[in-house]
Amino acid sequence: MKANNIRQQILEHLEALPGEQVKTLLLTWLTNSSGNLEDFEKLLTNQSTQITETSFEYGEIDSALNFQPLTEAEMVRQSKLALKAYRRKGSGVAHNRVREWADSFLPKNYSPK
């Protein structure tokens, strides 16, 4: 593949990554390869595949319907607050309401096997 094509593909991949991830990729490339673009392209492709397979973002949807990522500590804190509120009030969402809500995501013609 021509160097210009490889550069363009690398640029497109890097623009989508967070800064810290780009830094890690560059440091890995510079310290563990001969420094050519083909090596970097392979590293970037392998890294993207690994991230897609192992990385999930956890968070919540805010009032404007935007996803807000949460750290593990924030998730634990929110879970503890929800449990505390449940214990204090003694109320929650009824199972059948949760079931109806979950079922609303299924296609209209879905039937369990």
C-alpha positions in Angstrom: 0.0 0.0 0.0 1.3 3.5 -0.8 2.5 5.7 2.1 -0.1 8.4 1.4 -2.9 5.9 1.7 -1.5 4.5 4.9 -1.0 8.0 6.3 -4.6 8.9 5.5 -5.9 5.7 7.1 -3.8 6.2 10.2 -5.0 9.8 10.5 -8.7 8.7 10.3 -8.1 6.1 13.0 -6.2 8.5 15.3 -8.8 11.3 15.0 -11.4 9.0 16.6 -9.3 8.0 19.6 -8.9 9.8 22.9 -5.6 11.6 23.5 -4.2 9.2 26.1 -4.8 6.2 23.8 -3.0 8.0 20.9 0.0 8.7 23.2 0.1 5.0 24.3 0.0 3.8 20.7 2.8 6.2 19.6 5.0 5.3 22.5 4.5 1.6 21.8 5.2 2.1 18.1 8.4 4.1 18.7 9.8 1.7 21.3 8.8 -1.6 19.9 9.1 -1.3 16.1 11.4 -0.2 13.3 9.3 3.0 13.1 7.8 2.5 9.6 4.2 3.3 8.9 3.2 -0.3 8.1 4.2 -1.3 11.6 2.1 1.6 13.0 -0.9 0.7 10.9 -0.7 -3.0 12.2 -0.4 -1.8 15.8 -3.3 0.6 15.3 -5.5 -2.1 13.7 -4.7 -4.6 16.4 -5.3 -2.0 19.2 -8.6 -1.0 17.7 -9.7 -4.6 17.5 -8.7 -5.3 21.1 -10.4 -2.2 22.3 -13.6 -3.0 20.5 -13.7 -6.5 22.0 -12.8 -5.6 25.6 -13.9 -2.0 26.2 -17.3 -1.0 27.3 -18.3 2.4 28.6 -20.6 2.5 31.6 -22.6 5.5 32.5 -26.0 7.1 32.6 -28.3 9.1 30.4 -28.8 12.7 31.5 -32.0 14.7 31.3 -31.0 15.9 27.8 -30.6 12.2 26.7 -26.8 12.5 26.4 -24.6 9.6 27.6 -22.4 10.6 30.6 -19.6 8.1 31.3 -19.1 7.1 34.9 -16.1 5.8 36.7 -16.3 2.6 38.7 -16.2 4.7 41.9 -19.1 6.8 40.7 -21.1 3.7 39.8 -20.5 2.2 43.3 -21.5 5.5 44.9 -24.7 5.7 42.9 -25.5 2.1 43.6 -25.0 2.6 47.4 -27.2 5.7 47.3 -30.0 3.8 45.5 -29.8 0.9 47.9 -29.9 3.4 50.9 -33.0 5.1 49.4 -34.7 1.8 48.8 -34.1 0.7 52.4 -35.3 4.1 53.7 -38.4 4.3 51.5 -39.0 0.6 51.2 -40.3 1.0 47.7 -39.0 0.3 44.2 -40.3 -0.4 40.7 -42.6 -3.4 40.6 -41.2 -6.4 38.6 -44.1 -6.4 36.1 -43.4 -2.7 35.3 -39.7 -3.5 34.7 -40.7 -6.5 32.6 -43.0 -4.4 30.5 -40.3 -1.8 30.0 -37.7 -4.4 29.0 -40.1 -6.1 26.7 -40.8 -2.8 24.9 -37.3 -3.1 23.4 -38.2 -6.3 21.6 -39.4 -6.4 18.0 -43.2 -6.4 17.7 -43.3 -9.9 16.3 -40.9 -11.4 18.8 -41.9 -14.6 20.6 -39.6 -16.6 22.9 -38.5 -20.0 21.8 
